[in-house]
């Protein structure tokens, strides 16, 4: 019996967070990013995409395409909260859950569906989708298949609020007509080369590989077996449940496209560091070890993962310190290869009250006041729905970047 694997992907998650905070933004072109020539659009609303705005685009370029673009910084505190709500909601349907990032996961629904699905898979999935919206106001697309690859392709097939079921017998009808660039794993540098040798659809690619076409093999010979396995429904159906590690806090970010330039990747790393800083403060933890994770874009079959770590001189939850050390680690470890995911993790954690024994009382009290101020400023800005307060140190950083 084939498994029922779901890939559940939140639709424009960062944008939706802003719409939940301020419903007047619904239906408007929104970009999540920062002002200035170094600003990057991390994601945008479907309305903004109609003007040609896309993830990874410089902010100034996005505003040229869409002058009425509403730019919002990512609210990582609320993003983290809603992400936890998203995962918590899904766990009631299956304890076999593999979280990929803050806004997507795999879920093995095999046991749950056969117990409670009443033989109508679409209605069962629609209830999951509607239940998530009712509880959290988050919108999602769901892909279902006997393998993780088919489930992922299904969630990408129809957005927003789509439900797509891809069985092995549906592969040729659903996937083969799609543009080859939509094949999960084909990079932005590869598909233009495929176009040049007259491979425009996923079906074209499959047929050429079956025929051992030498032009096709010259481009992706090392990926042939994997691609054929994907399109014949023979890849992994194992949802890798990971236990939460109380001694670490981490996050990963799938990049909007494969990247190899440091300046393009840095804004995404900074976003992850900020998220982890907020999580540390909310958990009242201090960290001493930082880790950066890279996933290589070229290793299509297993997406080779590289991790690098550094142990700091002292325990901290200071954003400026974590940012400085994180960027130093990134500068020394990144080799310029194409990556499709970057992650930031803090390990070697202690409770903040344990730190009293490792610092002077005066320093500890200063640390506590800084932390309380940090959380208070975030709360006030949230209540007013705009940045009415900012720390002096943050203001200096902003002015320094102009």
C-alpha positions, 0 to 999 in steps of 0.5 A: 500500500502506498503512503499518503505523504503531504507537503504543506506550504504556507502561501506568502507567509511573511506577507500574510503575517502583515495582513493578519496584523492589518487587514486593510493590506489585503489585496494590495501589492506588498513586499517584505524587505528593507528600504535602501539600495542594499534592501532585498525583497524576501517575499511579496504578495500575489498582487505585487507579482503581477507587476513583475516583483519577485523574491530576491529582487533589490527593493529599489528595482521592485519599486520601479516596477510597482511604485505603489508597493507597500514595503514592510519589514519582517515581524519575526516575533509574530512569524515565529509565533504563527509558525509554531501555531502552524506546526502545532495544528498539524501535529493533531493529524499526525506525529510523523512531521518533518519541518523544513522551514518556518512555513513548510513541512512534510506530513505522513497522513497514511494512518490518519487518513485510513482511520478518519478520512472516510474514503474522500481524500480531497474533503479530508485535506480541505478540512485540514486547510480550512481548519488551519485558516480558521485557527490561525488565519494562515493560508496554505497549499497542500500537495499529496503523493506517494513520495515526498517529491510528488507531494512537493510538486503538488503543493507548488502546482496550485497557489494560493489555497490549492489542493493537488493530488498526484498519484503515480498514474497522474504523473504524465497528465499533471507533471509532464506538461509543466515547464521544465523550470518547475521541476523541483531541483532544476536550478535557474542556471540549468533550465535555460541550457535545457531550453537551448537543446529543445527541452521545454517541459518536464515530459521532454526531459523525461523522454530525452533521458529515457532515450539517453540523449547525449546533449541532455546527458552532457548537462545533467548526466549525474542527475539522470537516475534521480530524475527518472526515479522522481518521475516514476514515483520511486523516491523517498516516502520517509518523513524524517521526524526530528525531536526538538533539541532543548540544547539548541535553537535553529532555523533554516531559510530556503532561498528564493533561487540558487545563490552564490554571491555573498551580498545576495545571501547576507540579507537572508542570513541576517533575517535568520539571526534576528529570528534566533535572537528573538527566540533566545530572548523569549525562551530566556536563554543564552548561547555560546556556540553558533552554527551556519548550515548550507545546502548545496544546490548542485547535489540534486539527489541529496542536497549536500549539507555543510555545517560550520560552527564557532564557540564564543568567548561568553554566553549571549543573546545580544543581537549585535554580538550574534550578528557580528560573529555570524557574519564573521563565520559566514565570511570565513566559511562560505566558498562561493558555491551555489546554495539553495538553503541557509540556516543559523543555529545557536547551541550550548545554551543555558538559562539566563538565571544561570549566567549570574554565576558567570558575570558580575552582578552589575553586568547581569542587571544591565543585561536584564534591563537591555533585554526587557527594553528590547522586548518592550520596544517590540511589543509597543511597535507591534501594538502601534503596527509601525516602528514608533520606537527604536533603540539608539544602537539600532538607529546608529546602525541604520544611519550608518548604512545610508 
